[in-house]
C-alpha cells in the first residue's frame, strides 16, 4: 500500500532527492517549494504520484489549507518531512535589515510552527503518522553561520527537542 508523504522545500537538493526516492518506492508525494517562482522546475519528477502544492509559510490559514487539501485528495497523510533550509547571506547582525529579520522569523519559525501544529492535530485525531524534522544545510558544517541563520536553525533545533521530549 502506498503512503502519502508531504515533503517541504523540494527545491533543495535533499528535498528533491527525497521526493525521487519515495516516488521510486511507489509512494504518493506532495511537495512544497520555498518560493512560487521555483514551482516550474519540478517537471523532472514527472509522475502521477507527485503533486506540487502551494504553502505560504507566514500564513496559518495556508498551512491548514495545505493539509486539508492533502486529506481531501488522498484521504490520509502518513508522513511529513519538514526541511529547515534557510540559506541567508553572510551578514553580521548589525548589517541585516529589520525586514530580513521579520521575513526570516515569519518564514522559518512561524511557518514551521503553523505547519507542525496542523500535522500533529491530524496525527492525533487517530490517523497516526510520522513527522520528521530535518535541519538541512548545503553549506559546509564546519563554518560559522550568519547570526540570523544561526538563530533560525537554533529555534528549529530547540522546537524539535521540545516536541520529542513531550
C-alpha positions as CSV (number, residue, x, y, z in Angstrom):
1,X,0.0,0.0,0.0
2,X,1.4,3.4,-1.0
3,X,1.9,6.1,1.6
4,X,1.1,9.7,1.2
5,X,4.1,11.8,2.1
6,X,4.5,15.6,2.5
7,X,7.9,17.0,1.8
8,X,8.6,20.7,2.2
9,X,11.3,22.5,0.3
10,X,11.7,20.1,-2.6
11,X,13.6,22.9,-4.3
12,X,16.6,21.9,-2.2
13,X,18.9,19.1,-3.4
14,X,17.9,17.0,-0.4
15,X,14.1,17.6,-0.8
16,X,14.3,16.7,-4.5
17,X,16.3,13.5,-3.8
18,X,13.9,12.5,-1.0
19,X,10.9,13.1,-3.4
20,X,12.5,10.9,-6.1
21,X,13.3,8.1,-3.6
22,X,9.8,8.0,-2.3
23,X,8.2,8.1,-5.8
24,X,10.5,5.2,-6.8
25,X,9.2,3.2,-3.9
26,X,5.6,3.7,-5.1
27,X,4.6,6.4,-2.6
28,X,2.5,9.5,-3.3
29,X,4.5,12.7,-2.7
30,X,3.1,16.1,-2.0
31,X,5.9,18.7,-2.3
32,X,6.2,22.3,-1.5
33,X,8.8,24.9,-2.6
34,X,10.2,27.8,-0.7
35,X,9.2,30.3,-3.4
36,X,6.4,30.2,-6.0
37,X,8.8,31.2,-8.8
38,X,10.5,27.8,-8.3
39,X,7.4,25.7,-9.0
40,X,8.1,25.2,-12.7
41,X,11.3,23.3,-12.1
42,X,9.7,20.0,-10.9
43,X,8.5,18.6,-14.2
44,X,11.5,16.2,-13.8
45,X,9.6,14.3,-11.2
46,X,7.1,13.6,-13.9
47,X,4.9,11.1,-12.0
48,X,1.2,10.8,-11.5
49,X,2.0,10.2,-7.9
50,X,3.6,13.6,-7.4
51,X,1.7,16.8,-6.6
52,X,3.2,20.2,-6.0
53,X,1.2,22.4,-3.6
54,X,1.5,25.9,-2.5
55,X,2.2,26.8,1.1
56,X,2.6,30.4,2.2
57,X,4.8,29.9,5.2
58,X,3.8,33.0,7.0
59,X,0.1,32.1,7.0
60,X,-1.6,29.8,9.5
61,X,-4.5,29.5,7.1
62,X,-2.2,28.4,4.3
63,X,-0.8,25.6,6.5
64,X,-4.3,24.4,7.4
65,X,-5.4,24.7,3.7
66,X,-2.4,22.6,2.5
67,X,-3.2,19.8,4.9
68,X,-6.9,19.8,4.3
69,X,-6.2,19.6,0.6
70,X,-4.0,16.6,1.1
71,X,-6.6,14.9,3.3
72,X,-9.4,15.7,0.8
73,X,-7.4,14.4,-2.2
74,X,-5.7,11.4,-0.7
75,X,-7.8,10.6,2.5
76,X,-4.7,10.5,4.6
77,X,-1.2,11.8,5.4
78,X,1.2,9.1,6.5
79,X,4.4,11.0,6.8
80,X,5.6,14.6,6.8
81,X,9.2,15.7,6.3
82,X,9.8,19.3,7.2
83,X,13.1,20.6,5.9
84,X,14.5,23.6,7.7
85,X,16.6,25.1,4.9
86,X,17.2,28.8,5.2
87,X,20.1,29.9,3.3
88,X,20.8,33.5,4.1
89,X,23.5,35.9,3.1
90,X,26.6,36.0,5.3
91,X,26.0,39.3,7.1
92,X,26.8,40.4,10.6
93,X,23.7,41.1,12.7
94,X,24.0,44.8,12.5
95,X,24.1,44.6,8.7
96,X,20.8,42.7,8.5
97,X,17.8,44.8,7.6
98,X,14.9,44.7,10.0
99,X,12.7,43.4,7.2
100,X,15.1,40.5,6.7
101,X,14.7,39.5,10.3
102,X,10.9,39.7,10.2
103,X,10.9,37.7,7.0
104,X,13.2,35.1,8.5
105,X,11.0,34.7,11.6
106,X,7.8,34.6,9.5
107,X,9.1,32.0,7.1
108,X,11.3,29.8,9.1
109,X,9.9,29.9,12.6
110,X,6.2,30.9,12.4
111,X,5.8,28.9,9.2
112,X,7.2,25.7,10.7
113,X,5.1,26.2,13.9
114,X,1.9,26.6,11.9
115,X,2.5,23.5,9.7
116,X,3.7,21.3,12.6
117,X,0.7,22.2,14.6
118,X,-1.7,21.2,11.8
119,X,0.2,18.0,11.1
120,X,0.2,17.0,14.8
121,X,-3.5,17.7,15.0
122,X,-4.2,15.3,12.0
123,X,-1.9,12.6,13.5
124,X,-3.5,13.0,17.0
125,X,-7.0,12.5,15.5
126,X,-6.3,8.8,15.3
127,X,-4.7,8.6,11.9
128,X,-1.2,8.3,13.3
129,X,1.8,9.2,11.2
130,X,5.5,10.1,11.1
131,X,6.8,13.6,11.5
132,X,10.5,14.0,10.5
133,X,12.2,17.3,11.2
134,X,15.3,17.9,9.1
135,X,17.7,20.8,9.8
136,X,19.2,20.8,6.3
137,X,22.1,22.9,5.3
138,X,24.0,22.5,2.0
139,X,26.8,24.7,3.5
140,X,30.0,23.3,5.0
141,X,29.1,22.4,8.5
142,X,32.5,23.4,9.9
143,X,31.9,27.1,9.3
144,X,30.1,29.6,11.4
145,X,26.7,30.5,10.2
146,X,25.5,34.1,9.9
147,X,23.7,35.2,13.2
148,X,20.2,35.3,11.7
149,X,20.5,31.9,10.1
150,X,22.0,30.5,13.3
151,X,19.1,31.9,15.3
152,X,16.6,30.3,12.9
153,X,18.3,27.0,13.0
154,X,18.7,27.1,16.7
155,X,15.0,27.7,17.1
156,X,14.2,24.7,14.9
157,X,16.5,22.5,16.9
158,X,15.0,23.6,20.2
159,X,11.5,23.1,18.9
160,X,12.4,19.6,17.7
161,X,13.9,18.8,21.1
162,X,10.9,20.0,22.9
163,X,8.5,18.1,20.6
164,X,10.4,14.8,21.0
165,X,10.5,15.2,24.8
166,X,6.8,15.9,25.1
